[in-house]
């Protein structure tokens, strides 16, 4: 009989011997189990020492593409200029200014000394149409000669920044 191999499968010679020789089948079970113990020991050793990892394919470095979102240009704080709107109206109870710079929403002005109402607005460079609102009545700035038609038969005052 040949020496047993480390694995539990029979070699080709043992397989032939098994078919032709009945004595191989009558072999004691202890002789057959011995190789199984070696195999078990080998499996425990494999678990203790893991196999080396296969070599990984070379990693391709990819450059992340950044997308730049185009935004409509808005004025930054440095580009904004402080513009003062003044109007003399000592008898008015409230005065507001409305124009393209605030979407025609009237903004309250403060009454100063001697009946002069004023407000400071930060505006980007450009041309803006506006009107004053005296106690609810929309009027042009009488002190400013720059005017354009308002599209309703009247005029708007114009401020160049």
C-alpha positions as CSV (number, residue, x, y, z in Angstrom):
1,X,0.0,0.0,0.0
2,X,1.3,3.4,-0.8
3,X,1.7,6.3,1.7
4,X,-1.5,8.3,2.1
5,X,-1.6,11.8,0.6
6,X,-2.6,14.9,2.4
7,X,-6.0,15.3,0.8
8,X,-8.8,12.8,1.4
9,X,-9.3,11.8,-2.2
10,X,-7.8,8.5,-3.2
11,X,-5.0,8.4,-5.8
12,X,-5.5,6.6,-9.1
13,X,-3.5,3.6,-7.9
14,X,-5.6,3.2,-4.8
15,X,-8.8,3.4,-6.8
16,X,-7.6,0.6,-9.1
17,X,-6.5,-1.4,-6.1
18,X,-9.9,-1.0,-4.5
19,X,-11.6,-2.4,-7.5
20,X,-9.3,-5.4,-7.8
21,X,-8.2,-6.0,-4.3
22,X,-10.7,-6.5,-1.5
23,X,-8.0,-6.3,1.2
24,X,-7.9,-2.5,0.8
25,X,-11.5,-2.2,1.8
26,X,-10.9,-4.4,4.8
27,X,-8.2,-2.0,6.1
28,X,-8.8,-0.8,9.6
29,X,-10.6,2.5,10.0
30,X,-7.8,4.0,12.1
31,X,-5.5,3.9,9.1
32,X,-8.0,5.7,7.0
33,X,-8.7,8.4,9.6
34,X,-5.0,9.3,10.0
35,X,-4.9,11.3,6.8
36,X,-8.1,13.1,7.8
37,X,-6.4,14.4,11.0
38,X,-3.6,15.8,9.0
39,X,-6.1,17.5,6.7
40,X,-7.9,19.0,9.6
41,X,-4.6,20.3,11.0
42,X,-3.9,21.8,7.7
43,X,-7.3,23.6,7.6
44,X,-6.7,25.0,11.1
45,X,-3.3,26.2,10.0
46,X,-4.8,27.9,6.9
47,X,-7.3,29.7,9.1
48,X,-4.6,30.9,11.5
49,X,-2.4,32.2,8.6
50,X,-4.6,33.8,6.0
51,X,-3.6,33.4,2.4
52,X,-1.8,36.3,0.8
53,X,-4.2,38.6,-1.0
54,X,-4.0,38.5,-4.7
55,X,-2.3,41.4,-6.3
56,X,-4.7,44.2,-7.1
57,X,-4.9,45.8,-10.5
58,X,-3.1,49.1,-10.6
59,X,-5.4,51.9,-9.4
60,X,-6.1,54.6,-11.9
61,X,-6.2,58.0,-10.3
62,X,-9.1,60.0,-11.4
63,X,-9.4,63.7,-11.0
64,X,-12.7,64.8,-9.7
65,X,-14.4,67.3,-12.0
66,X,-16.0,70.2,-10.2
67,X,-18.9,71.9,-11.8
68,X,-19.1,75.6,-11.6
69,X,-22.6,76.8,-11.2
70,X,-23.1,80.0,-13.2
71,X,-25.0,82.5,-11.1
72,X,-26.3,85.8,-12.3
73,X,-23.9,88.5,-11.3
74,X,-25.0,90.1,-8.0
75,X,-23.2,93.0,-6.5
76,X,-20.9,92.2,-3.5
77,X,-20.8,94.4,-0.5
78,X,-17.6,96.1,-1.9
79,X,-19.4,96.9,-5.1
80,X,-22.4,98.5,-3.4
81,X,-22.5,102.2,-3.0
82,X,-24.5,103.9,-0.3
83,X,-27.0,106.3,-1.9
84,X,-29.0,108.8,0.1
85,X,-32.5,109.8,-1.0
86,X,-33.6,113.2,0.4
87,X,-36.8,115.1,0.0
88,X,-38.1,118.2,1.7
89,X,-41.7,117.8,2.9
90,X,-42.2,119.4,6.4
91,X,-46.0,118.9,6.4
92,X,-46.1,115.2,5.5
93,X,-46.8,112.6,8.1
94,X,-45.0,109.8,6.3
95,X,-42.7,109.7,3.3
96,X,-41.5,106.5,1.6
97,X,-39.4,105.8,-1.5
98,X,-40.1,103.1,-4.0
99,X,-38.2,102.1,-7.1
100,X,-36.5,99.4,-9.1
101,X,-33.9,98.9,-6.4
102,X,-36.6,97.6,-3.9
103,X,-39.1,96.1,-6.4
104,X,-41.3,99.1,-6.1
105,X,-42.1,98.3,-2.5
106,X,-42.2,101.6,-0.5
107,X,-39.5,101.9,2.2
108,X,-40.1,104.3,5.1
109,X,-37.9,107.3,5.3
110,X,-36.9,109.1,8.5
111,X,-37.8,112.7,9.2
112,X,-34.9,114.8,10.0
113,X,-34.3,118.4,11.0
114,X,-36.3,121.2,9.2
115,X,-38.6,118.7,7.5
116,X,-36.1,116.8,5.4
117,X,-36.9,113.1,5.0
118,X,-34.0,110.7,4.1
119,X,-33.1,107.1,3.7
120,X,-29.8,105.3,2.8
121,X,-29.9,102.5,0.3
122,X,-26.9,100.3,-0.8
123,X,-27.1,100.0,-4.6
124,X,-24.9,98.5,-7.3
125,X,-23.7,100.7,-10.1
126,X,-26.5,101.4,-12.6
127,X,-29.6,103.5,-13.4
128,X,-32.7,103.2,-11.2
129,X,-36.2,104.6,-11.6
130,X,-38.0,105.7,-8.4
131,X,-40.8,107.8,-6.9
132,X,-41.6,109.2,-3.4
133,X,-44.8,108.3,-1.6
134,X,-46.1,111.3,0.4
135,X,-48.9,110.2,2.8
136,X,-49.9,107.5,0.2
137,X,-49.6,109.7,-2.9
138,X,-46.9,108.7,-5.5
139,X,-44.9,111.7,-6.7
140,X,-41.7,112.3,-8.7
141,X,-38.6,113.9,-7.0
142,X,-39.1,117.6,-7.8
143,X,-35.4,118.3,-7.0
144,X,-34.2,115.8,-9.6
145,X,-34.6,116.8,-13.3
146,X,-33.7,113.3,-14.6
147,X,-37.0,111.6,-15.6
148,X,-38.3,108.9,-17.9
149,X,-41.9,108.0,-18.8
150,X,-43.5,105.5,-16.4
151,X,-45.7,103.8,-19.0
152,X,-48.9,105.0,-17.3
153,X,-48.9,108.6,-18.6
154,X,-46.7,109.9,-15.9
155,X,-43.0,110.0,-15.1
156,X,-40.4,108.3,-12.8
157,X,-37.4,110.1,-11.4
158,X,-34.0,108.5,-12.3
159,X,-31.0,108.0,-10.1
160,X,-27.6,107.2,-11.6
161,X,-25.3,105.3,-9.3
